[in-house]
C-alpha cells in the first residue's frame, strides 16, 4: 500500500536572510511549502539559494543522508517542477513528415 506524497511551494513572498559564521557570509531566501502525505497536509519552512516559483516540487536527492543506518532528511532541498515540461523543446529532426 503506497502513500502518495506531494510537495507544493507556496506563493508567499520569499524572505531574504543572511547567515554569518566562521568568517563566511551566506545570503539565502526563506520560503514555505506544503507537504501532503496520504491526504494529510503540513507546512514547513525551507531555505534556498535561489527563489523557487510557486507550484509543485520534489525533494532533491542531496537532501538525504544516512546516519547510523537510518535515512534522514537533514536539510530539505527542493527542485521546482514548474516549467520542467516546457523546458524540453523538440528538435527539428523530430518533425513528422
Phi and psi restraints in degrees (range 20) as a CNS / XPLOR table:
assign (resid 1 and name C) (resid 2 and name N)
       (resid 2 and name CA) (resid 2 and name C) 1.0 -89.5 20.0 2
assign (resid 2 and name N) (resid 2 and name CA)
       (resid 2 and name C) (resid 3 and name N) 1.0 138.7 20.0 2
assign (resid 2 and name C) (resid 3 and name N)
       (resid 3 and name CA) (resid 3 and name C) 1.0 -104.3 20.0 2
assign (resid 3 and name N) (resid 3 and name CA)
       (resid 3 and name C) (resid 4 and name N) 1.0 131.4 20.0 2
assign (resid 3 and name C) (resid 4 and name N)
       (resid 4 and name CA) (resid 4 and name C) 1.0 -73.6 20.0 2
assign (resid 4 and name N) (resid 4 and name CA)
       (resid 4 and name C) (resid 5 and name N) 1.0 135.3 20.0 2
assign (resid 4 and name C) (resid 5 and name N)
       (resid 5 and name CA) (resid 5 and name C) 1.0 -126.1 20.0 2
assign (resid 5 and name N) (resid 5 and name CA)
       (resid 5 and name C) (resid 6 and name N) 1.0 127.0 20.0 2
assign (resid 5 and name C) (resid 6 and name N)
       (resid 6 and name CA) (resid 6 and name C) 1.0 -130.3 20.0 2
assign (resid 6 and name N) (resid 6 and name CA)
       (resid 6 and name C) (resid 7 and name N) 1.0 143.2 20.0 2
assign (resid 6 and name C) (resid 7 and name N)
       (resid 7 and name CA) (resid 7 and name C) 1.0 -122.1 20.0 2
assign (resid 7 and name N) (resid 7 and name CA)
       (resid 7 and name C) (resid 8 and name N) 1.0 132.9 20.0 2
assign (resid 7 and name C) (resid 8 and name N)
       (resid 8 and name CA) (resid 8 and name C) 1.0 -130.5 20.0 2
assign (resid 8 and name N) (resid 8 and name CA)
       (resid 8 and name C) (resid 9 and name N) 1.0 118.2 20.0 2
assign (resid 8 and name C) (resid 9 and name N)
       (resid 9 and name CA) (resid 9 and name C) 1.0 -73.7 20.0 2
assign (resid 9 and name N) (resid 9 and name CA)
       (resid 9 and name C) (resid 10 and name N) 1.0 128.6 20.0 2
assign (resid 9 and name C) (resid 10 and name N)
       (resid 10 and name CA) (resid 10 and name C) 1.0 -78.5 20.0 2
assign (resid 10 and name N) (resid 10 and name CA)
       (resid 10 and name C) (resid 11 and name N) 1.0 155.9 20.0 2
assign (resid 10 and name C) (resid 11 and name N)
       (resid 11 and name CA) (resid 11 and name C) 1.0 -82.7 20.0 2
assign (resid 11 and name N) (resid 11 and name CA)
       (resid 11 and name C) (resid 12 and name N) 1.0 12.6 20.0 2
assign (resid 11 and name C) (resid 12 and name N)
       (resid 12 and name CA) (resid 12 and name C) 1.0 -66.2 20.0 2
assign (resid 12 and name N) (resid 12 and name CA)
       (resid 12 and name C) (resid 13 and name N) 1.0 149.4 20.0 2
assign (resid 12 and name C) (resid 13 and name N)
       (resid 13 and name CA) (resid 13 and name C) 1.0 -64.9 20.0 2
assign (resid 13 and name N) (resid 13 and name CA)
       (resid 13 and name C) (resid 14 and name N) 1.0 136.1 20.0 2
assign (resid 13 and name C) (resid 14 and name N)
       (resid 14 and name CA) (resid 14 and name C) 1.0 -68.6 20.0 2
assign (resid 14 and name N) (resid 14 and name CA)
       (resid 14 and name C) (resid 15 and name N) 1.0 151.3 20.0 2
assign (resid 14 and name C) (resid 15 and name N)
       (resid 15 and name CA) (resid 15 and name C) 1.0 -107.3 20.0 2
assign (resid 15 and name N) (resid 15 and name CA)
       (resid 15 and name C) (resid 16 and name N) 1.0 121.0 20.0 2
assign (resid 15 and name C) (resid 16 and name N)
       (resid 16 and name CA) (resid 16 and name C) 1.0 -70.7 20.0 2
assign (resid 16 and name N) (resid 16 and name CA)
       (resid 16 and name C) (resid 17 and name N) 1.0 140.6 20.0 2
assign (resid 16 and name C) (resid 17 and name N)
       (resid 17 and name CA) (resid 17 and name C) 1.0 -143.9 20.0 2
assign (resid 17 and name N) (resid 17 and name CA)
       (resid 17 and name C) (resid 18 and name N) 1.0 160.2 20.0 2
assign (resid 17 and name C) (resid 18 and name N)
       (resid 18 and name CA) (resid 18 and name C) 1.0 -134.5 20.0 2
assign (resid 18 and name N) (resid 18 and name CA)
       (resid 18 and name C) (resid 19 and name N) 1.0 138.0 20.0 2
assign (resid 18 and name C) (resid 19 and name N)
       (resid 19 and name CA) (resid 19 and name C) 1.0 -119.3 20.0 2
assign (resid 19 and name N) (resid 19 and name CA)
       (resid 19 and name C) (resid 20 and name N) 1.0 128.6 20.0 2
assign (resid 19 and name C) (resid 20 and name N)
       (resid 20 and name CA) (resid 20 and name C) 1.0 -120.3 20.0 2
assign (resid 20 and name N) (resid 20 and name CA)
       (resid 20 and name C) (resid 21 and name N) 1.0 124.5 20.0 2
assign (resid 20 and name C) (resid 21 and name N)
       (resid 21 and name CA) (resid 21 and name C) 1.0 -166.1 20.0 2
assign (resid 21 and name N) (resid 21 and name CA)
       (resid 21 and name C) (resid 22 and name N) 1.0 141.4 20.0 2
assign (resid 21 and name C) (resid 22 and name N)
       (resid 22 and name CA) (resid 22 and name C) 1.0 54.6 20.0 2
assign (resid 22 and name N) (resid 22 and name CA)
       (resid 22 and name C) (resid 23 and name N) 1.0 36.1 20.0 2
assign (resid 22 and name C) (resid 23 and name N)
       (resid 23 and name CA) (resid 23 and name C) 1.0 78.3 20.0 2
assign (resid 23 and name N) (resid 23 and name CA)
       (resid 23 and name C) (resid 24 and name N) 1.0 6.9 20.0 2
assign (resid 23 and name C) (resid 24 and name N)
       (resid 24 and name CA) (resid 24 and name C) 1.0 -116.9 20.0 2
assign (resid 24 and name N) (resid 24 and name CA)
       (resid 24 and name C) (resid 25 and name N) 1.0 153.4 20.0 2
assign (resid 24 and name C) (resid 25 and name N)
       (resid 25 and name CA) (resid 25 and name C) 1.0 -123.2 20.0 2
assign (resid 25 and name N) (resid 25 and name CA)
       (resid 25 and name C) (resid 26 and name N) 1.0 128.5 20.0 2
assign (resid 25 and name C) (resid 26 and name N)
       (resid 26 and name CA) (resid 26 and name C) 1.0 -119.2 20.0 2
assign (resid 26 and name N) (resid 26 and name CA)
       (resid 26 and name C) (resid 27 and name N) 1.0 123.8 20.0 2
assign (resid 26 and name C) (resid 27 and name N)
       (resid 27 and name CA) (resid 27 and name C) 1.0 -100.4 20.0 2
assign (resid 27 and name N) (resid 27 and name CA)
       (resid 27 and name C) (resid 28 and name N) 1.0 129.7 20.0 2
assign (resid 27 and name C) (resid 28 and name N)
       (resid 28 and name CA) (resid 28 and name C) 1.0 -149.4 20.0 2
assign (resid 28 and name N) (resid 28 and name CA)
       (resid 28 and name C) (resid 29 and name N) 1.0 -179.8 20.0 2
assign (resid 28 and name C) (resid 29 and name N)
       (resid 29 and name CA) (resid 29 and name C) 1.0 -124.3 20.0 2
assign (resid 29 and name N) (resid 29 and name CA)
       (resid 29 and name C) (resid 30 and name N) 1.0 145.3 20.0 2
assign (resid 29 and name C) (resid 30 and name N)
       (resid 30 and name CA) (resid 30 and name C) 1.0 -103.9 20.0 2
assign (resid 30 and name N) (resid 30 and name CA)
       (resid 30 and name C) (resid 31 and name N) 1.0 131.8 20.0 2
assign (resid 30 and name C) (resid 31 and name N)
       (resid 31 and name CA) (resid 31 and name C) 1.0 -135.9 20.0 2
assign (resid 31 and name N) (resid 31 and name CA)
       (resid 31 and name C) (resid 32 and name N) 1.0 165.2 20.0 2
assign (resid 31 and name C) (resid 32 and name N)
       (resid 32 and name CA) (resid 32 and name C) 1.0 -115.5 20.0 2
assign (resid 32 and name N) (resid 32 and name CA)
       (resid 32 and name C) (resid 33 and name N) 1.0 147.6 20.0 2
assign (resid 32 and name C) (resid 33 and name N)
       (resid 33 and name CA) (resid 33 and name C) 1.0 -141.6 20.0 2
assign (resid 33 and name N) (resid 33 and name CA)
       (resid 33 and name C) (resid 34 and name N) 1.0 161.7 20.0 2
assign (resid 33 and name C) (resid 34 and name N)
       (resid 34 and name CA) (resid 34 and name C) 1.0 -114.1 20.0 2
assign (resid 34 and name N) (resid 34 and name CA)
       (resid 34 and name C) (resid 35 and name N) 1.0 130.3 20.0 2
assign (resid 34 and name C) (resid 35 and name N)
       (resid 35 and name CA) (resid 35 and name C) 1.0 -107.5 20.0 2
assign (resid 35 and name N) (resid 35 and name CA)
       (resid 35 and name C) (resid 36 and name N) 1.0 123.3 20.0 2
assign (resid 35 and name C) (resid 36 and name N)
       (resid 36 and name CA) (resid 36 and name C) 1.0 -117.9 20.0 2
assign (resid 36 and name N) (resid 36 and name CA)
       (resid 36 and name C) (resid 37 and name N) 1.0 120.3 20.0 2
assign (resid 36 and name C) (resid 37 and name N)
       (resid 37 and name CA) (resid 37 and name C) 1.0 -120.6 20.0 2
assign (resid 37 and name N) (resid 37 and name CA)
       (resid 37 and name C) (resid 38 and name N) 1.0 120.8 20.0 2
assign (resid 37 and name C) (resid 38 and name N)
       (resid 38 and name CA) (resid 38 and name C) 1.0 53.5 20.0 2
assign (resid 38 and name N) (resid 38 and name CA)
       (resid 38 and name C) (resid 39 and name N) 1.0 39.1 20.0 2
assign (resid 38 and name C) (resid 39 and name N)
       (resid 39 and name CA) (resid 39 and name C) 1.0 83.2 20.0 2
assign (resid 39 and name N) (resid 39 and name CA)
       (resid 39 and name C) (resid 40 and name N) 1.0 -1.8 20.0 2
assign (resid 39 and name C) (resid 40 and name N)
       (resid 40 and name CA) (resid 40 and name C) 1.0 -103.3 20.0 2
assign (resid 40 and name N) (resid 40 and name CA)
       (resid 40 and name C) (resid 41 and name N) 1.0 112.0 20.0 2
assign (resid 40 and name C) (resid 41 and name N)
       (resid 41 and name CA) (resid 41 and name C) 1.0 -87.9 20.0 2
assign (resid 41 and name N) (resid 41 and name CA)
       (resid 41 and name C) (resid 42 and name N) 1.0 150.0 20.0 2
assign (resid 41 and name C) (resid 42 and name N)
       (resid 42 and name CA) (resid 42 and name C) 1.0 -148.0 20.0 2
assign (resid 42 and name N) (resid 42 and name CA)
       (resid 42 and name C) (resid 43 and name N) 1.0 146.0 20.0 2
assign (resid 42 and name C) (resid 43 and name N)
       (resid 43 and name CA) (resid 43 and name C) 1.0 -103.4 20.0 2
assign (resid 43 and name N) (resid 43 and name CA)
       (resid 43 and name C) (resid 44 and name N) 1.0 150.8 20.0 2
assign (resid 43 and name C) (resid 44 and name N)
       (resid 44 and name CA) (resid 44 and name C) 1.0 -147.7 20.0 2
assign (resid 44 and name N) (resid 44 and name CA)
       (resid 44 and name C) (resid 45 and name N) 1.0 154.0 20.0 2
assign (resid 44 and name C) (resid 45 and name N)
       (resid 45 and name CA) (resid 45 and name C) 1.0 -98.8 20.0 2
assign (resid 45 and name N) (resid 45 and name CA)
       (resid 45 and name C) (resid 46 and name N) 1.0 139.8 20.0 2
assign (resid 45 and name C) (resid 46 and name N)
       (resid 46 and name CA) (resid 46 and name C) 1.0 -135.9 20.0 2
assign (resid 46 and name N) (resid 46 and name CA)
       (resid 46 and name C) (resid 47 and name N) 1.0 159.0 20.0 2
assign (resid 46 and name C) (resid 47 and name N)
       (resid 47 and name CA) (resid 47 and name C) 1.0 -111.1 20.0 2
assign (resid 47 and name N) (resid 47 and name CA)
       (resid 47 and name C) (resid 48 and name N) 1.0 146.9 20.0 2
assign (resid 47 and name C) (resid 48 and name N)
       (resid 48 and name CA) (resid 48 and name C) 1.0 -148.6 20.0 2
assign (resid 48 and name N) (resid 48 and name CA)
       (resid 48 and name C) (resid 49 and name N) 1.0 150.7 20.0 2
assign (resid 48 and name C) (resid 49 and name N)
       (resid 49 and name CA) (resid 49 and name C) 1.0 -77.1 20.0 2
assign (resid 49 and name N) (resid 49 and name CA)
       (resid 49 and name C) (resid 50 and name N) 1.0 -28.2 20.0 2
assign (resid 49 and name C) (resid 50 and name N)
       (resid 50 and name CA) (resid 50 and name C) 1.0 -125.7 20.0 2
assign (resid 50 and name N) (resid 50 and name CA)
       (resid 50 and name C) (resid 51 and name N) 1.0 142.9 20.0 2
assign (resid 50 and name C) (resid 51 and name N)
       (resid 51 and name CA) (resid 51 and name C) 1.0 -66.1 20.0 2
assign (resid 51 and name N) (resid 51 and name CA)
       (resid 51 and name C) (resid 52 and name N) 1.0 130.3 20.0 2
assign (resid 51 and name C) (resid 52 and name N)
       (resid 52 and name CA) (resid 52 and name C) 1.0 -95.0 20.0 2
assign (resid 52 and name N) (resid 52 and name CA)
       (resid 52 and name C) (resid 53 and name N) 1.0 141.4 20.0 2
assign (resid 52 and name C) (resid 53 and name N)
       (resid 53 and name CA) (resid 53 and name C) 1.0 -72.0 20.0 2
assign (resid 53 and name N) (resid 53 and name CA)
       (resid 53 and name C) (resid 54 and name N) 1.0 154.3 20.0 2
assign (resid 53 and name C) (resid 54 and name N)
       (resid 54 and name CA) (resid 54 and name C) 1.0 -63.9 20.0 2
assign (resid 54 and name N) (resid 54 and name CA)
       (resid 54 and name C) (resid 55 and name N) 1.0 141.7 20.0 2
assign (resid 54 and name C) (resid 55 and name N)
       (resid 55 and name CA) (resid 55 and name C) 1.0 137.5 20.0 2
assign (resid 55 and name N) (resid 55 and name CA)
       (resid 55 and name C) (resid 56 and name N) 1.0 -171.6 20.0 2
assign (resid 55 and name C) (resid 56 and name N)
       (resid 56 and name CA) (resid 56 and name C) 1.0 -67.2 20.0 2
assign (resid 56 and name N) (resid 56 and name CA)
       (resid 56 and name C) (resid 57 and name N) 1.0 149.2 20.0 2
assign (resid 56 and name C) (resid 57 and name N)
       (resid 57 and name CA) (resid 57 and name C) 1.0 -148.6 20.0 2
assign (resid 57 and name N) (resid 57 and name CA)
       (resid 57 and name C) (resid 58 and name N) 1.0 166.0 20.0 2
assign (resid 57 and name C) (resid 58 and name N)
       (resid 58 and name CA) (resid 58 and name C) 1.0 -129.5 20.0 2
assign (resid 58 and name N) (resid 58 and name CA)
       (resid 58 and name C) (resid 59 and name N) 1.0 161.0 20.0 2
assign (resid 58 and name C) (resid 59 and name N)
       (resid 59 and name CA) (resid 59 and name C) 1.0 -75.9 20.0 2
assign (resid 59 and name N) (resid 59 and name CA)
       (resid 59 and name C) (resid 60 and name N) 1.0 133.0 20.0 2
assign (resid 59 and name C) (resid 60 and name N)
       (resid 60 and name CA) (resid 60 and name C) 1.0 -71.6 20.0 2
assign (resid 60 and name N) (resid 60 and name CA)
       (resid 60 and name C) (resid 61 and name N) 1.0 137.8 20.0 2
assign (resid 60 and name C) (resid 61 and name N)
       (resid 61 and name CA) (resid 61 and name C) 1.0 -56.3 20.0 2
assign (resid 61 and name N) (resid 61 and name CA)
       (resid 61 and name C) (resid 62 and name N) 1.0 -23.9 20.0 2
assign (resid 61 and name C) (resid 62 and name N)
       (resid 62 and name CA) (resid 62 and name C) 1.0 -70.8 20.0 2
assign (resid 62 and name N) (resid 62 and name CA)
       (resid 62 and name C) (resid 63 and name N) 1.0 -6.0 20.0 2
assign (resid 62 and name C) (resid 63 and name N)
       (resid 63 and name CA) (resid 63 and name C) 1.0 -72.8 20.0 2
assign (resid 63 and name N) (resid 63 and name CA)
       (resid 63 and name C) (resid 64 and name N) 1.0 -23.9 20.0 2
assign (resid 63 and name C) (resid 64 and name N)
       (resid 64 and name CA) (resid 64 and name C) 1.0 -94.4 20.0 2
assign (resid 64 and name N) (resid 64 and name CA)
       (resid 64 and name C) (resid 65 and name N) 1.0 149.0 20.0 2
assign (resid 64 and name C) (resid 65 and name N)
       (resid 65 and name CA) (resid 65 and name C) 1.0 -146.6 20.0 2
assign (resid 65 and name N) (resid 65 and name CA)
       (resid 65 and name C) (resid 66 and name N) 1.0 162.0 20.0 2
assign (resid 65 and name C) (resid 66 and name N)
       (resid 66 and name CA) (resid 66 and name C) 1.0 -116.0 20.0 2
assign (resid 66 and name N) (resid 66 and name CA)
       (resid 66 and name C) (resid 67 and name N) 1.0 122.0 20.0 2
assign (resid 66 and name C) (resid 67 and name N)
       (resid 67 and name CA) (resid 67 and name C) 1.0 -125.3 20.0 2
assign (resid 67 and name N) (resid 67 and name CA)
       (resid 67 and name C) (resid 68 and name N) 1.0 121.4 20.0 2
assign (resid 67 and name C) (resid 68 and name N)
       (resid 68 and name CA) (resid 68 and name C) 1.0 52.1 20.0 2
assign (resid 68 and name N) (resid 68 and name CA)
       (resid 68 and name C) (resid 69 and name N) 1.0 40.9 20.0 2
assign (resid 68 and name C) (resid 69 and name N)
       (resid 69 and name CA) (resid 69 and name C) 1.0 77.8 20.0 2
assign (resid 69 and name N) (resid 69 and name CA)
       (resid 69 and name C) (resid 70 and name N) 1.0 8.2 20.0 2
assign (resid 69 and name C) (resid 70 and name N)
       (resid 70 and name CA) (resid 70 and name C) 1.0 -116.5 20.0 2
assign (resid 70 and name N) (resid 70 and name CA)
       (resid 70 and name C) (resid 71 and name N) 1.0 135.5 20.0 2
assign (resid 70 and name C) (resid 71 and name N)
       (resid 71 and name CA) (resid 71 and name C) 1.0 -75.8 20.0 2
assign (resid 71 and name N) (resid 71 and name CA)
       (resid 71 and name C) (resid 72 and name N) 1.0 130.0 20.0 2
assign (resid 71 and name C) (resid 72 and name N)
       (resid 72 and name CA) (resid 72 and name C) 1.0 -132.1 20.0 2
assign (resid 72 and name N) (resid 72 and name CA)
       (resid 72 and name C) (resid 73 and name N) 1.0 152.2 20.0 2
assign (resid 72 and name C) (resid 73 and name N)
       (resid 73 and name CA) (resid 73 and name C) 1.0 -108.1 20.0 2
assign (resid 73 and name N) (resid 73 and name CA)
       (resid 73 and name C) (resid 74 and name N) 1.0 97.8 20.0 2
assign (resid 73 and name C) (resid 74 and name N)
       (resid 74 and name CA) (resid 74 and name C) 1.0 -78.9 20.0 2
assign (resid 74 and name N) (resid 74 and name CA)
       (resid 74 and name C) (resid 75 and name N) 1.0 -43.5 20.0 2
assign (resid 74 and name C) (resid 75 and name N)
       (resid 75 and name CA) (resid 75 and name C) 1.0 -141.2 20.0 2
assign (resid 75 and name N) (resid 75 and name CA)
       (resid 75 and name C) (resid 76 and name N) 1.0 109.0 20.0 2
assign (resid 75 and name C) (resid 76 and name N)
       (resid 76 and name CA) (resid 76 and name C) 1.0 -66.5 20.0 2
assign (resid 76 and name N) (resid 76 and name CA)
       (resid 76 and name C) (resid 77 and name N) 1.0 126.9 20.0 2
assign (resid 76 and name C) (resid 77 and name N)
       (resid 77 and name CA) (resid 77 and name C) 1.0 -115.9 20.0 2
assign (resid 77 and name N) (resid 77 and name CA)
       (resid 77 and name C) (resid 78 and name N) 1.0 127.3 20.0 2
assign (resid 77 and name C) (resid 78 and name N)
       (resid 78 and name CA) (resid 78 and name C) 1.0 -107.6 20.0 2
assign (resid 78 and name N) (resid 78 and name CA)
       (resid 78 and name C) (resid 79 and name N) 1.0 148.4 20.0 2
assign (resid 78 and name C) (resid 79 and name N)
       (resid 79 and name CA) (resid 79 and name C) 1.0 -118.9 20.0 2
assign (resid 79 and name N) (resid 79 and name CA)
       (resid 79 and name C) (resid 80 and name N) 1.0 121.4 20.0 2
assign (resid 79 and name C) (resid 80 and name N)
       (resid 80 and name CA) (resid 80 and name C) 1.0 -71.1 20.0 2
assign (resid 80 and name N) (resid 80 and name CA)
       (resid 80 and name C) (resid 81 and name N) 1.0 141.6 20.0 2
assign (resid 80 and name C) (resid 81 and name N)
       (resid 81 and name CA) (resid 81 and name C) 1.0 -99.2 20.0 2
assign (resid 81 and name N) (resid 81 and name CA)
       (resid 81 and name C) (resid 82 and name N) 1.0 -3.5 20.0 2
assign (resid 81 and name C) (resid 82 and name N)
       (resid 82 and name CA) (resid 82 and name C) 1.0 -69.9 20.0 2
assign (resid 82 and name N) (resid 82 and name CA)
       (resid 82 and name C) (resid 83 and name N) 1.0 125.5 20.0 2
assign (resid 82 and name C) (resid 83 and name N)
       (resid 83 and name CA) (resid 83 and name C) 1.0 83.0 20.0 2
assign (resid 83 and name N) (resid 83 and name CA)
       (resid 83 and name C) (resid 84 and name N) 1.0 -3.9 20.0 2
assign (resid 83 and name C) (resid 84 and name N)
       (resid 84 and name CA) (resid 84 and name C) 1.0 -66.0 20.0 2
assign (resid 84 and name N) (resid 84 and name CA)
       (resid 84 and name C) (resid 85 and name N) 1.0 -37.2 20.0 2
assign (resid 84 and name C) (resid 85 and name N)
       (resid 85 and name CA) (resid 85 and name C) 1.0 -73.1 20.0 2
assign (resid 85 and name N) (resid 85 and name CA)
       (resid 85 and name C) (resid 86 and name N) 1.0 -31.1 20.0 2
assign (resid 85 and name C) (resid 86 and name N)
       (resid 86 and name CA) (resid 86 and name C) 1.0 -84.2 20.0 2
assign (resid 86 and name N) (resid 86 and name CA)
       (resid 86 and name C) (resid 87 and name N) 1.0 -11.5 20.0 2
assign (resid 86 and name C) (resid 87 and name N)
       (resid 87 and name CA) (resid 87 and name C) 1.0 -72.3 20.0 2
assign (resid 87 and name N) (resid 87 and name CA)
       (resid 87 and name C) (resid 88 and name N) 1.0 -24.6 20.0 2
assign (resid 87 and name C) (resid 88 and name N)
       (resid 88 and name CA) (resid 88 and name C) 1.0 -88.4 20.0 2
assign (resid 88 and name N) (resid 88 and name CA)
       (resid 88 and name C) (resid 89 and name N) 1.0 118.4 20.0 2
assign (resid 88 and name C) (resid 89 and name N)
       (resid 89 and name CA) (resid 89 and name C) 1.0 -113.6 20.0 2
assign (resid 89 and name N) (resid 89 and name CA)
       (resid 89 and name C) (resid 90 and name N) 1.0 135.0 20.0 2
assign (resid 89 and name C) (resid 90 and name N)
       (resid 90 and name CA) (resid 90 and name C) 1.0 -68.0 20.0 2
assign (resid 90 and name N) (resid 90 and name CA)
       (resid 90 and name C) (resid 91 and name N) 1.0 143.5 20.0 2
assign (resid 90 and name C) (resid 91 and name N)
       (resid 91 and name CA) (resid 91 and name C) 1.0 -79.4 20.0 2
assign (resid 91 and name N) (resid 91 and name CA)
       (resid 91 and name C) (resid 92 and name N) 1.0 164.3 20.0 2
assign (resid 91 and name C) (resid 92 and name N)
       (resid 92 and name CA) (resid 92 and name C) 1.0 -66.3 20.0 2
assign (resid 92 and name N) (resid 92 and name CA)
       (resid 92 and name C) (resid 93 and name N) 1.0 -24.4 20.0 2
assign (resid 92 and name C) (resid 93 and name N)
       (resid 93 and name CA) (resid 93 and name C) 1.0 -73.4 20.0 2
assign (resid 93 and name N) (resid 93 and name CA)
       (resid 93 and name C) (resid 94 and name N) 1.0 -16.6 20.0 2
assign (resid 93 and name C) (resid 94 and name N)
       (resid 94 and name CA) (resid 94 and name C) 1.0 -88.6 20.0 2
assign (resid 94 and name N) (resid 94 and name CA)
       (resid 94 and name C) (resid 95 and name N) 1.0 3.3 20.0 2
assign (resid 94 and name C) (resid 95 and name N)
       (resid 95 and name CA) (resid 95 and name C) 1.0 -66.9 20.0 2
assign (resid 95 and name N) (resid 95 and name CA)
       (resid 95 and name C) (resid 96 and name N) 1.0 141.3 20.0 2
assign (resid 95 and name C) (resid 96 and name N)
       (resid 96 and name CA) (resid 96 and name C) 1.0 -84.8 20.0 2
assign (resid 96 and name N) (resid 96 and name CA)
       (resid 96 and name C) (resid 97 and name N) 1.0 133.7 20.0 2
